[in-house]
């Protein structure tokens, strides 16, 4: 019988005594619930069992800056736990979900006392830095259309590619994608129409993708990758 805790790779690096931190019932969260933010005074660490979350900042100017999507098996809140600094972003539930909540002091003690835990955390931070570096490059080097295509490729890779095709479940809305990519919902919608099946008034649509309810079928992942490679242009 499988357990939701099986999705936490982190547990493999713990001793039986250290695993006791996970004995508390999971924390249940509702869609749109803010879990961490600079305004909430705690430095707890959260591991995702179920649901999807987003880390972003919303400065007074109103320009939302997206950092990353967070799903099952991932964690957030570890930076404040390790360095004692303030939260650097707000994490909000995009769906209903379940979290494992660990006190920041307990998490820091694990990282300090366990070599495997520390190395796991270092590798995870490197992976996150690489992902943020890629996003920064895209913001500078890609036009809006290419950013949309690169994001679809990224989601397809996460969903799993088979025979050059992928099914992205619960595809983010155009509004959510616009925030992630630093553009407008209308621009995202236009690009989806261009990449989708031909319609009246759009005979030259590429038919590389197709919406299926809340999901997205990517018919030609390599075709999208090729479009991204061919249009690395400064907007």
N, C-alpha and C positions, 0 to 999 in steps of 0.2 A: 504494500500500500504506500503510495507516494504521499509526501507531505509538502505543503507550500514552502517549507524551509529548505527543501532540496534545491530550490533555485538560487540559494545563496552560496556562491563559490567561496565566500569568505569563511564559512564554517569549516571547510576542509583544513584550514590552517590553525584551528583551535584545539586545545586539549579538552578532555571531558569536563574538567572544572571550569574552564573558560566558557564552555557552551551553556553553562547555567544562566548566563545573562539573557539567553533566549527563551527561558522558561515562562516568562510572562505572556499573557494572551496578546495577540497582535492588536495594534491600534487601528481602528476603523476610521476611514476618512471619506468625506463626501465630495462629489464633483464641485469644483470651484473653491474648495477649502484651502486657505493659506496655511501651510505647514510651518515654514520658516520665513522670516523676513528680518530686515534690520530693526524693525520696530518690536519684535518679540524677543524678550530678554532670556534666552537660553542658548546653550551650546550643545544640545543633544544631537546625536547622529541617527539617521533614519535609513533603514534598509527596506527596499520595496519588495513586498510579496506579491501584490496584485495591483493593477492599475497603471496609469500613465500620468507623469508629472512634468512640469516645465520649470526651468530655472531662468529667470530674467530680471531685469531691473526696469523700474518705471520712474525716471527722474522727473523733477517738477516741470521740465519743458514739455512733458507728455510723449516724448519719443521713447518707445519701448525698445529695449535692447535684449534680444534673445541669446541665451548661452547654450542650452542643450535640453534635449528631451531625456527623461529618466523613466526607465521601465523596470519590470520584474528582474530581480537579481542585482540591481544597481543600488547605490547608496548616495546620500547627499547630507550636507551639514558637517562634513569631516574637517573642513578648513578651520572653522571657528573652534572646534574641539581641540585641534592640534596646536594652533598658535595663540588661542585666547582672544583673538581679534573679533571685531563685529562681523555679522553676517554680510557677505558681499553681494547677495542676490535674494530675491523672493522666489520661493518654490510653491507652486499652486497645483492642486490636483486637477487634471483634465478629465478624469473619470472617477467613479467611486473606486476605492482601493483599500489595501491593508498594508500596514507598515510595522516593522520591528523598531522599537525606539530604545536606544542605548544612551545612557548618560555620557556626556562628553568626557568626563574625567575617567570613566571606565574604558572608553574607547582609546583615549590617549595612553592609558596604562598598558593596554594590550599592545599597542604599537611600540612602546618603549621596551617592553619586556620580551617580546617574541620576535625573533629574526624573520620567520616565515610571514608573519603578519605585516611587519614593516616592509619586506620586499614586495609582498602583494600590493600594499598601498602605494609604494613607489611606482610599480609598473602601471597601476591604474591611473596615477596622476600623469605619467608620461603619455598614456593613451589619450587622456583628456586634453592635455596640452597640444598634442598632434591634431586632434579634432578641431580645437579652437583655432589653431594656426591655419588649418585648411579653410575654415569659415572666414577668417580674416582675409585670406588671399582671395577668396571668391568675391567678397564685398568690394575689394579694390580692383580686381582684374576682370570680373565678369559683368556683362550687362544683365538686365533683369531676366530676360528670356533664358540665358545660360544658367543663372542662379536657380531658376525654377527647375530646369532640366537636371542640374547637378543634385538638387534635393530629392527629386524623384528617384534618381539612380541610387542615392544613399539609402532611401527607404526601401527600395527594391532589394538591395544587398542585405539589409537587415532582415527582410521578410524571407529571403532565400530564393535563389535563382535556379531554375531548372529548364533546360532546353531553351535558354536565352529569354525566358519569360518569368514573371513574378506576379504574385497576388498580394497586394498590400491591404491588409485588413484594417478597418476603421481608419481610413485615410484622413489625415488632418484636413480641416476645412480650409477653404481659400483664405479666409480671414486669419486663421492661425498661421498658415504658410506665409502670408504677407508679413506678419510680425517677425517670423523667423528669418525672412530674407531681406528685410529692410525695404519693403516696397508697399504697393497698395493691393487691396483685394481685386480691384478691376484688372490690374496688370497680370495677376496670377490667373484670373479667369480667362483672359485673352490668350495666354500661353497654353492653358489646358485645352482651349478650343482648337488652337493651331495644332497641338499634338494629338488630338483625338480623332474620331471618325469624321469623314466629310459630312457636312450639313448644307442646307440651303444657304447660299451666299458665301460658303467656305469650301469650294470645290478642291482646294489645294491642301486641305488638312492632311497631316502626315499619318494619322492612324497608328501611332506608336503606343498609345495608351487608350483605355476605355473605362469610364466610370461604371460601376455596378453597385447601385445603392450607395452604401457608405464605404465600399471597397473600391480599389483601383486595380485593374489588370494592366500590366505592362507587357505589351506584345513583343517588344524588341529592345531589350536592355542594351545590347551592344550598339544599336542604332542611336539611342540616347547618349551613350558614352561618346560616340563618334561626334555627335553634334556639340557636346561640351568641349571636346578636344579641338574641334575646328573653329570654335568661336570664343577663344580666350582673348577677349578684347576689353580695353578700358572703356567703361560706359561714358 
